[in-house]
């Protein structure tokens, strides 16, 4: 019974890791999310016409950790650290104008 339980736990763990690997957001998905946030004016400063046209992107440093990504973005006087995991984005740090 213990052997079966151990295999099941390993299989479940492998499944979660695989799911996170497959749903780690791409840079393009992040920029689309930023664009949507600016358009909705919910989480970032007022939009610039160039950014809304998707011709210019905010200054961003991306760290791809395979299971998730960390996006450090500076835009219009605002610093943000955002984690992308499971196909979603979560702001974990924000400093500056709103």
RANOR-V309515 format. One record per backbone hydrogen bond with DSSP energy under -1.0 kcal/mol. NH is the residue of the N-H (numbers start at 1). CO is the residue of the C=O. E is the energy in kcal/mol with one decimal. If there is no record, write none. Layout:
BEGIN
nh: {NH | NH}
co: {CO | CO}
e: {E | E}
END
This chain:
BEGIN
nh: {5 | 6 | 7 | 8 | 9 | 10 | 11 | 12 | 13 | 14 | 15 | 16 | 17 | 18 | 19 | 20 | 21 | 22 | 23 | 30 | 31 | 32 | 33 | 34 | 35 | 36 | 37 | 38 | 39 | 40 | 42 | 52 | 53 | 54 | 55 | 59 | 61 | 63 | 65 | 67 | 69 | 70 | 71 | 72 | 73 | 74 | 75 | 78 | 79 | 80 | 81 | 82 | 83 | 84 | 85 | 87 | 88 | 90 | 92 | 93 | 95}
co: {1 | 2 | 3 | 4 | 5 | 6 | 7 | 8 | 9 | 10 | 11 | 12 | 13 | 14 | 15 | 16 | 17 | 18 | 19 | 26 | 27 | 28 | 29 | 30 | 31 | 32 | 33 | 34 | 35 | 36 | 37 | 48 | 49 | 51 | 50 | 74 | 72 | 70 | 68 | 65 | 84 | 63 | 82 | 61 | 80 | 59 | 78 | 75 | 95 | 73 | 93 | 71 | 90 | 69 | 88 | 23 | 85 | 83 | 81 | 81 | 79}
e: {-2.1 | -2.4 | -2.1 | -2.2 | -2.2 | -2.2 | -2.5 | -2.5 | -2.6 | -2.6 | -2.1 | -2.2 | -2.4 | -2.5 | -2.4 | -2.4 | -2.4 | -2.3 | -1.4 | -2.0 | -2.5 | -2.1 | -2.3 | -2.8 | -2.4 | -2.5 | -2.6 | -2.6 | -2.5 | -2.4 | -1.5 | -2.3 | -1.2 | -1.9 | -1.8 | -1.2 | -2.7 | -2.7 | -2.4 | -2.5 | -2.4 | -2.5 | -3.3 | -2.8 | -2.7 | -3.1 | -2.4 | -1.3 | -3.2 | -2.5 | -2.3 | -2.8 | -2.9 | -3.0 | -2.1 | -1.6 | -1.7 | -2.5 | -2.8 | -1.5 | -2.7}
END
